[in-house]
């Protein structure tokens, strides 16, 4: 597929203006709310754990990291980041945060916000560049909507913002075949911070063959090399030498019934989880049942995804649709919170491709994508919980299907997008096969 500019000059200019405005709103609103309410909530744990490791204490003990956080100038106004079992980042990620942890809390979290937000916006700009060359206005509306509805990433100073920004930069480098070394390093750091978010994106490049596979192996080597210092550092320190037992123990405790990672109905915050277990657990709250069924469905979707990946000829169309499909599928089988879905940024090149074809349905595709994104956001979850659910329940309780549709919005949104882009991938495969048959010489 050759790259060409689509749309009149005013459409291109309007698209860029929309993205610039939405990017400004994203950063400004996120920073304001961060200062006012959330105070870089999600950065506190990894910052304090890293500083604790630097001072020779246990980075996976909540009481010890809270003490270190106070010593660094932090306040005790919000103890949620220091609840038991909260520290779960691998030592490799702690080592990457070490330059920030050298600073007191005040300048450290501001520097982190600047670096992570700037990286994410750079990733958005590069992916937008791919999209605007295909379908300018529709793409700018969709990406802009994702931006202004994702300001929570800045409010929380969530590390996934940095990881997804780096992943987007790396994907652009891989697709454009430019700045290979920078792309490899960016992808490696993204995998260090959030392997469960960016891992399946890397898998696509690994199985695609050619230069993609070579770079995927280089990314793997780079990931191992930059992870080793953190692993060796934590293993050598007496207080943290048992980190390989502590991290699984903390993760297991966080997934216990009623805890923050529990996909079952006992978790009061289950509506913020995007994995499919949250839906299945409504009908049977048994981890063996909902985990087994979710893994089976995830494996089936992955196998279905592999068919067009291996049968279609290498092209931008295959790249875009394969990435869009696997991004959406990746949220379903394993633990993901709603803010992890900012990885949907990688869906928009495929979205642009689909909306550039068939003017009749392009705005329906835009509406479908925007509605699905709305379901992933905290604002919709709060509206459903406090407005819709009480209205529908009346004096009784919601039925199972009502609970699923209203109170599991993130999982429903991810499921809708996964089905839509996987179906679009198969449609592209069928079109390609038909074109090949039509071009094949007729046997005499």
C-alpha positions in Angstrom: 0.0 0.0 0.0 1.6 3.2 -1.0 1.4 6.2 1.3 -0.5 9.2 0.0 -2.0 12.3 1.4 -5.8 12.0 1.7 -8.1 15.0 2.1 -8.0 18.6 1.1 -5.5 20.9 2.6 -8.1 22.4 4.9 -9.1 18.9 6.1 -5.4 18.1 6.9 -5.0 21.4 8.7 -8.3 20.9 10.6 -7.2 17.4 11.6 -3.8 18.7 12.9 -5.6 21.5 14.8 -8.0 19.1 16.5 -5.1 16.9 17.6 -3.1 19.8 19.0 -6.1 21.1 20.9 -6.9 17.7 22.3 -3.2 17.1 23.2 -3.2 20.3 25.1 -6.4 19.5 26.9 -5.1 16.1 27.8 -1.9 17.4 29.4 -3.4 20.5 31.0 -6.5 18.8 32.5 -4.5 15.8 33.7 -1.9 18.0 35.4 -4.5 20.2 37.0 -6.4 17.2 38.4 -3.1 15.6 39.5 -2.3 18.7 41.5 -5.8 19.0 42.9 -6.9 15.4 43.6 -4.8 12.4 42.7 -1.3 13.7 43.4 0.5 11.2 41.1 -1.1 8.3 43.0 0.3 5.4 40.8 3.9 6.8 40.7 4.2 6.8 44.5 4.6 3.0 44.9 7.2 2.5 42.2 9.1 5.7 43.3 9.1 4.7 47.0 10.0 1.1 46.1 13.0 2.2 44.1 14.2 4.6 46.7 13.8 1.8 49.3 16.0 -0.5 47.2 18.6 2.3 47.0 18.6 2.6 50.7 19.0 -1.1 51.4 15.4 -1.9 52.6 12.8 -4.2 51.2 11.1 -2.6 48.2 8.2 -5.1 48.4 7.2 -4.3 52.0 4.5 -1.6 52.1 5.4 -0.3 55.5 9.1 0.1 54.7 8.4 1.9 51.4 5.9 4.2 53.1 8.5 5.2 55.6 11.0 6.0 52.8 8.3 8.0 51.0 7.8 10.2 54.0 11.5 10.7 54.4 11.7 11.8 50.7 9.2 14.6 51.3 6.0 12.7 50.6 2.8 13.3 52.6 0.5 10.8 54.4 -2.7 12.3 53.0 -3.4 9.2 50.8 -2.3 5.8 52.1 -3.8 3.7 49.3 -0.5 3.4 47.3 1.0 1.8 50.5 -1.7 -0.7 51.3 -0.3 -4.2 51.9 0.8 -6.1 48.8 0.8 -3.0 46.5 4.5 -3.2 45.4 4.6 -5.5 42.4 6.9 -3.9 39.9 9.9 -6.1 38.9 13.4 -5.0 39.9 14.1 -4.2 36.3 11.5 -1.5 36.3 12.8 -0.2 39.7 16.2 0.2 38.1 14.7 2.3 35.3 13.1 4.6 37.8 16.4 5.1 39.8 17.3 8.4 38.2 13.9 9.8 39.3 14.3 8.3 42.8 17.5 10.1 43.4 15.4 13.3 43.7 13.0 14.2 46.5 9.4 13.5 45.9 8.4 17.0 44.7 10.8 17.4 41.8 10.8 13.6 41.1 7.1 13.3 40.3 7.1 16.5 38.3 10.0 15.3 36.2 8.3 11.9 35.8 5.1 13.6 34.6 7.0 15.7 32.1 8.9 12.7 30.7 6.0 10.2 30.6 3.5 12.7 29.2 5.9 14.1 26.6 6.7 10.5 25.5 3.1 9.5 25.2 2.2 12.6 23.2 5.2 11.9 20.9 3.8 8.4 20.4 0.4 9.9 19.6 1.9 12.3 17.1 3.7 9.5 15.3 0.7 7.2 15.1 -1.4 10.2 14.1 1.0 10.8 11.2 0.3 7.3 9.9 -3.5 7.9 10.2 -3.8 11.4 8.8 -2.1 10.2 5.5 -5.1 7.8 5.1 -8.2 9.4 6.6 -7.6 12.8 8.1 -10.8 14.0 9.8 -12.2 10.7 11.1 -8.8 9.8 12.5 -8.3 13.1 14.2 -11.7 12.9 15.9 -11.1 9.4 17.1 -7.6 10.0 18.4 -8.5 13.3 19.9 -11.4 11.7 21.7 -9.1 9.0 23.1 -6.8 11.7 24.3 -9.2 13.9 26.1 -10.9 10.9 27.8 -7.5 9.5 29.0 -6.3 12.4 31.1 -6.4 10.0 34.1 -3.1 8.7 32.9 -1.5 12.1 33.8 -3.6 12.5 37.0 -2.3 9.2 38.3 1.2 9.5 36.7 0.6 6.0 35.6 3.7 4.2 34.3 1.6 2.7 31.5 1.6 6.2 29.9 5.3 6.0 29.4 5.2 2.3 28.3 2.5 2.9 25.7 4.2 6.0 24.5 7.5 4.1 24.0 5.6 1.2 22.4 3.9 3.6 19.9 7.2 5.2 19.0 8.8 1.8 18.5 5.9 0.6 16.3 6.2 3.7 14.1 9.9 3.0 13.8 9.3 -0.6 12.9 6.5 0.1 10.3 8.4 3.0 8.7 11.7 1.2 8.9 13.4 4.3 10.3 15.5 4.9 13.4 15.8 1.1 14.1 18.1 1.4 17.1 15.8 4.0 18.8 12.7 1.7 18.1 14.5 -1.3 19.6 15.4 0.6 22.8 12.0 2.1 23.2 10.3 -1.2 22.8 12.7 -2.9 25.3 11.9 -0.2 27.9 8.2 -0.6 27.3 8.5 -4.3 27.9 10.4 -3.8 31.1 7.7 -1.5 32.5 4.5 -3.2 31.2 5.2 -6.7 29.7 1.6 -7.7 30.0 0.4 -4.6 28.1 3.0 -4.5 25.2 4.1 -8.1 25.0 1.6 -9.3 22.3 2.4 -6.3 20.1 6.0 -7.5 20.2 4.8 -11.0 19.4 3.3 -9.8 16.1 6.6 -8.6 14.9 8.3 -11.8 16.0 6.0 -14.0 14.0 5.9 -11.7 10.9 9.3 -12.7 9.6 11.8 -10.7 7.6 13.1 -7.5 9.2 10.3 -7.5 11.7 11.5 -10.8 13.2 15.1 -9.7 13.2 14.2 -6.5 15.1 12.0 -8.5 17.5 14.9 -10.7 18.5 17.0 -7.6 18.9 14.3 -6.1 21.2 14.3 -9.3 23.2 18.1 -9.1 23.6 17.9 -5.5 24.6 15.2 -6.2 27.1 17.2 -8.9 28.8 20.3 -6.7 28.9 18.6 -3.7 30.4 16.7 -5.9 32.9 19.8 -7.7 34.2 21.1 -4.8 36.4 17.9 -4.5 38.2 17.6 -8.2 38.8 21.2 -8.5 40.0 20.8 -5.4 42.2 17.7 -6.7 44.0 19.2 -10.2 44.3 22.4 -8.9 45.8 20.8 -6.8 48.5 20.0 -8.8 51.6 16.6 -7.1 52.2 15.3 -7.7 48.7 17.1 -11.0 47.8 13.8 -12.9 48.2 12.0 -10.7 45.6 11.1 -13.8 43.5 8.9 -15.0 46.3 7.5 -11.6 47.4 6.2 -10.4 44.0 4.1 -13.6 43.3 2.9 -13.4 46.9 1.8 -9.8 46.5 0.1 -10.5 43.2 -1.7 -13.5 44.7 -2.9 -11.4 47.6 -4.1 -8.6 45.4 -6.2 -11.2 43.4 -7.9 -12.6 46.5 -11.7 -12.3 46.8 -12.6 -8.6 47.3 -9.2 -7.3 46.6 -8.3 -4.7 43.9 -7.3 -7.2 41.2 -10.1 -9.7 41.9 -12.3 -10.0 38.8 -15.2 -11.4 40.8 -18.3 -9.5 42.1 -16.8 -9.1 45.6 -14.4 -6.5 44.3 -16.0 -3.0 44.6 -13.8 -1.7 41.8 -14.3 -4.6 39.4 -15.9 -2.2 36.8 -12.4 -0.7 36.2 -11.0 -4.0 35.0 -11.0 -4.8 31.3 -10.4 -8.5 31.3 -13.1 -11.0 30.4 -13.1 -12.7 33.7 -15.1 -9.8 35.1 -18.0 -10.8 32.8 -17.9 -14.6 33.3 -17.6 -14.3 37.1 -21.1 -12.6 37.2 -22.6 -16.0 36.2 -20.3 -18.2 38.3 -17.8 -16.7 40.8 -15.3 -19.5 40.7 -11.7 -18.7 39.7 -11.2 -22.2 38.2 -14.3 -21.7 36.0 -13.9 -18.1 34.9 -10.1 -18.3 34.4 -10.3 -21.5 32.5 -13.1 -20.3 30.2 -11.4 -16.9 29.6 -8.1 -18.5 28.8 -9.8 -20.9 26.4 -11.6 -18.0 24.6 -8.4 -16.0 24.5 -6.5 -18.9 23.0 -9.3 -19.4 20.4 -9.2 -15.7 19.4 -5.4 -15.9 19.2 -5.6 -18.9 16.9 -8.2 -17.2 14.7 -5.9 -14.1 14.6 -2.9 -16.2 13.4 -4.8 -17.4 10.3 -4.7 -14.1 8.4 -1.4 -13.2 9.9 0.2 -16.2 8.2 -1.9 -16.3 5.0 -1.9 -12.6 4.0 1.0 -11.2 2.0 3.2 -8.7 3.9 1.6 -5.2 3.5 0.7 -2.2 5.5 -2.9 -3.4 5.5 -1.9 -6.7 7.2 0.3 -4.8 9.7 -2.4 -2.3 10.7 -5.3 -4.9 11.0 -3.1 -7.4 12.8 -1.9 -4.9 15.4 -5.5 -3.6 15.9 -6.8 -7.1 16.4 -4.1 -8.3 18.8 -4.2 -5.1 20.9 -8.0 -5.6 21.5 -7.6 -9.3 22.1 -4.7 -8.8 24.5 -6.9 -7.1 27.1 -9.4 -10.0 27.5 -7.5 -13.0 28.9 -5.3 -11.4 31.6 -5.5 -8.7 34.2 -5.8 -5.2 32.8 -7.2 -2.0 34.3 -9.2 0.5 32.2 -6.2 2.9 31.9 -4.2 0.1 30.2 -6.5 0.5 27.2 -4.6 3.6 26.1 -2.8 1.0 24.0 -5.8 1.3 21.7 -3.8 4.1 20.2 -2.3 1.4 18.0 -5.8 0.6 16.6 -6.2 3.9 14.8 -4.1 3.1 11.7 -6.5 0.2 11.0 -9.4 2.5 11.9 -8.1 5.1 9.4 -7.8 2.4 6.7 -11.3 1.1 7.3 -12.9 4.6 7.3 -11.1 5.5 4.1 -13.1 2.9 2.3 -16.8 3.2 1.7 -17.9 6.7 2.4 -21.4 5.4 3.2 -20.4 3.7 6.5 -17.3 5.7 7.6 -19.2 7.8 10.2 -20.9 4.6 11.6 -17.4 3.2 12.1 -16.4 6.3 13.9 -19.5 6.2 16.1 -18.9 2.6 16.9 -15.3 3.2 17.9 -16.1 6.2 20.0 -18.9 4.4 21.8 -16.5 1.5 22.6 -13.9 3.9 23.9 -16.6 5.6 26.1 -17.3 2.2 27.7 -13.6 1.9 28.7 -13.5 5.1 30.7 -14.1 5.8 34.4 -16.7 8.5 33.7 -19.0 6.0 32.1 -18.5 3.5 34.9 -19.3 6.1 37.5 -22.4 7.1 35.6 -23.6 3.5 35.2 -23.0 2.8 38.9 -24.6 5.9 40.4 -27.3 6.7 37.8 -28.3 3.8 35.5 -28.0 0.9 37.9 -30.1 2.3 40.7 -32.7 3.4 38.2 -33.0 0.0 36.6 -32.7 -2.0 39.8 -35.4 0.0 41.7 -35.9 -1.7 45.0 -34.5 -5.0 43.8 -31.2 -6.1 42.3 -29.9 -6.2 38.8 -30.2 -9.3 36.7 -27.0 -10.9 35.5 -27.3 -9.5 31.9 -27.9 -6.0 33.3 -24.9 -6.3 35.5 -22.7 -7.3 32.6 -24.0 -4.5 30.3 -23.9 -1.8 32.9 -21.3 -2.7 35.4 -18.6 -4.4 33.3 -18.2 -1.6 30.6 -14.5 -1.9 30.1 -14.6 -5.7 29.3 -17.7 -5.1 27.0 -15.9 -2.3 25.1 -12.7 -4.4 24.6 -14.8 -7.4 23.5 -16.7 -5.3 20.9 -13.5 -3.9 19.5 -11.8 -7.3 19.4 -14.7 -8.8 17.4 -14.9 -5.8 15.1 -11.2 -5.7 14.2 -10.8 -9.4 14.0 -13.7 -9.6 11.6 -12.2 -6.7 9.6 -8.9 -8.7 9.4 -10.7 -11.7 8.0 -12.6 -9.6 5.5 -9.2 -8.2 4.3 -7.9 -11.7 3.9 -10.9 -12.8 1.9 -10.5 -9.7 -0.4 -6.9 -10.5 -0.9 -7.6 -14.1 -1.8 -10.3 -13.1 -4.3 -7.9 -10.6 -5.9 -5.2 -13.3 -6.3 -7.7 -15.7 -7.9 -8.8 -13.0 -10.3 -5.3 -12.2 -11.3 -4.2 -15.8 -11.7 -3.9 -17.0 -15.3 -6.7 -19.2 -16.5 -5.6 -22.8 -17.3 -6.0 -23.9 -20.9 
